[in-house]
Amino acid sequence: MKIGFLWKAEGSGGGGCPALYDAPGGYVVQGKALDAATRAQLRQLAEDEDAIFVPADVLDRLKDRA
C-alpha cells in the first residue's frame, strides 16, 4: 500500500509525531503506543489489529478536507 504524508500534530517537534497519512480508501495514523492498562480496555481487538493514541488536532483537520 502506498501512503502519503498529510500532517503531524501542531506541537510535535523535530521528527516526532503523531501524524496522519492518506491511504487508498482511508488513512494511516502514527502515534504513541498505548500502555497495557489502556490497551486492555479495547473491545474485540483482533490478532491483526492494534490501537494508538493521537491528539485531537491531528484528526480534527480531516473535517476541513470534506
PyRosetta script that sets phi, psi and omega in degrees:
from pyrosetta import init, pose_from_sequence

init()
pose = pose_from_sequence("MKIGFLWKAEGSGGGGCPALYDAPGGYVVQGKALDAATRAQLRQLAEDEDAIFVPADVLDRLKDRA")
pose.set_psi(1, 132.7)
pose.set_omega(1, 176.7)
pose.set_phi(2, -95.4)
pose.set_psi(2, 128.7)
pose.set_omega(2, 178.9)
pose.set_phi(3, -120.0)
pose.set_psi(3, 156.3)
pose.set_omega(3, 179.6)
pose.set_phi(4, -129.1)
pose.set_psi(4, 131.1)
pose.set_omega(4, 179.9)
pose.set_phi(5, -61.6)
pose.set_psi(5, 133.5)
pose.set_omega(5, 175.3)
pose.set_phi(6, -105.5)
pose.set_psi(6, -60.5)
pose.set_omega(6, 179.4)
pose.set_phi(7, -167.5)
pose.set_psi(7, 167.6)
pose.set_omega(7, 175.2)
pose.set_phi(8, -123.9)
pose.set_psi(8, 174.4)
pose.set_omega(8, -179.0)
pose.set_phi(9, -57.9)
pose.set_psi(9, 140.1)
pose.set_omega(9, -176.7)
pose.set_phi(10, -59.8)
pose.set_psi(10, -33.4)
pose.set_omega(10, -176.7)
pose.set_phi(11, -91.3)
pose.set_psi(11, -0.5)
pose.set_omega(11, -178.3)
pose.set_phi(12, -77.7)
pose.set_psi(12, 142.0)
pose.set_omega(12, -178.3)
pose.set_phi(13, -113.9)
pose.set_psi(13, 164.7)
pose.set_omega(13, 178.7)
pose.set_phi(14, 54.3)
pose.set_psi(14, -133.5)
pose.set_omega(14, 179.2)
pose.set_phi(15, -91.4)
pose.set_psi(15, 5.3)
pose.set_omega(15, -176.9)
pose.set_phi(16, -67.0)
pose.set_psi(16, 159.4)
pose.set_omega(16, 178.8)
pose.set_phi(17, -133.5)
pose.set_psi(17, 174.5)
pose.set_omega(17, 49.4)
pose.set_phi(18, -84.9)
pose.set_psi(18, 155.9)
pose.set_omega(18, -178.3)
pose.set_phi(19, -146.4)
pose.set_psi(19, 162.8)
pose.set_omega(19, 178.5)
pose.set_phi(20, -124.4)
pose.set_psi(20, 137.6)
pose.set_omega(20, -179.9)
pose.set_phi(21, -124.8)
pose.set_psi(21, 145.2)
pose.set_omega(21, 173.7)
pose.set_phi(22, -82.4)
pose.set_psi(22, 138.3)
pose.set_omega(22, 179.3)
pose.set_phi(23, -139.4)
pose.set_psi(23, 157.7)
pose.set_omega(23, 178.1)
pose.set_phi(24, -56.4)
pose.set_psi(24, 116.5)
pose.set_omega(24, 178.0)
pose.set_phi(25, 79.7)
pose.set_psi(25, 5.7)
pose.set_omega(25, -179.0)
pose.set_phi(26, 176.6)
pose.set_psi(26, -146.2)
pose.set_omega(26, -175.3)
pose.set_phi(27, -139.7)
pose.set_psi(27, 155.9)
pose.set_omega(27, 170.9)
pose.set_phi(28, -115.3)
pose.set_psi(28, 132.5)
pose.set_omega(28, -178.3)
pose.set_phi(29, -113.4)
pose.set_psi(29, 132.0)
pose.set_omega(29, 177.4)
pose.set_phi(30, -112.3)
pose.set_psi(30, 129.9)
pose.set_omega(30, -178.7)
pose.set_phi(31, -164.8)
pose.set_psi(31, -169.6)
pose.set_omega(31, -178.1)
pose.set_phi(32, -75.2)
pose.set_psi(32, 136.8)
pose.set_omega(32, 175.4)
pose.set_phi(33, -65.7)
pose.set_psi(33, 145.0)
pose.set_omega(33, 178.8)
pose.set_phi(34, -77.3)
pose.set_psi(34, 149.1)
pose.set_omega(34, 173.0)
pose.set_phi(35, -74.1)
pose.set_psi(35, 164.5)
pose.set_omega(35, -174.2)
pose.set_phi(36, -60.1)
pose.set_psi(36, -39.0)
pose.set_omega(36, -178.3)
pose.set_phi(37, -66.0)
pose.set_psi(37, -40.3)
pose.set_omega(37, 178.5)
pose.set_phi(38, -71.0)
pose.set_psi(38, -42.8)
pose.set_omega(38, -179.8)
pose.set_phi(39, -60.7)
pose.set_psi(39, -34.7)
pose.set_omega(39, -179.1)
pose.set_phi(40, -65.3)
pose.set_psi(40, -18.8)
pose.set_omega(40, -179.9)
pose.set_phi(41, -83.4)
pose.set_psi(41, -9.5)
pose.set_omega(41, -179.9)
pose.set_phi(42, -69.4)
pose.set_psi(42, 146.2)
pose.set_omega(42, -178.3)
pose.set_phi(43, -100.7)
pose.set_psi(43, 133.6)
pose.set_omega(43, 173.4)
pose.set_phi(44, 49.7)
pose.set_psi(44, 49.9)
pose.set_omega(44, 177.7)
pose.set_phi(45, -74.0)
pose.set_psi(45, 115.2)
pose.set_omega(45, -179.1)
pose.set_phi(46, -75.2)
pose.set_psi(46, 162.6)
pose.set_omega(46, -179.5)
pose.set_phi(47, -55.6)
pose.set_psi(47, -34.2)
pose.set_omega(47, -176.3)
pose.set_phi(48, -98.1)
pose.set_psi(48, 16.5)
pose.set_omega(48, -178.7)
pose.set_phi(49, -115.8)
pose.set_psi(49, 157.3)
pose.set_omega(49, 173.6)
pose.set_phi(50, -150.9)
pose.set_psi(50, 172.8)
pose.set_omega(50, 179.6)
pose.set_phi(51, -138.4)
pose.set_psi(51, 150.8)
pose.set_omega(51, 179.1)
pose.set_phi(52, -137.1)
pose.set_psi(52, 162.3)
pose.set_omega(52, 174.2)
pose.set_phi(53, -95.7)
pose.set_psi(53, 134.8)
pose.set_omega(53, 178.5)
pose.set_phi(54, -133.6)
pose.set_psi(54, 128.7)
pose.set_omega(54, 176.8)
pose.set_phi(55, -60.6)
pose.set_psi(55, 148.4)
pose.set_omega(55, -176.4)
pose.set_phi(56, -56.6)
pose.set_psi(56, -35.7)
pose.set_omega(56, -175.6)
pose.set_phi(57, -63.9)
pose.set_psi(57, -21.5)
pose.set_omega(57, 177.7)
pose.set_phi(58, -71.4)
pose.set_psi(58, -42.7)
pose.set_omega(58, -177.2)
pose.set_phi(59, -88.0)
pose.set_psi(59, -29.4)
pose.set_omega(59, -178.8)
pose.set_phi(60, -57.3)
pose.set_psi(60, -31.0)
pose.set_omega(60, -178.8)
pose.set_phi(61, -69.7)
pose.set_psi(61, -13.3)
pose.set_omega(61, 177.6)
pose.set_phi(62, -61.7)
pose.set_psi(62, -34.1)
pose.set_omega(62, -178.4)
pose.set_phi(63, -64.0)
pose.set_psi(63, -23.7)
pose.set_omega(63, 176.8)
pose.set_phi(64, -75.2)
pose.set_psi(64, -17.3)
pose.set_omega(64, 179.9)
pose.set_phi(65, -83.8)
pose.set_psi(65, -15.9)
pose.set_omega(65, -174.8)
pose.set_phi(66, -65.7)
pose.dump_pdb("model.pdb")
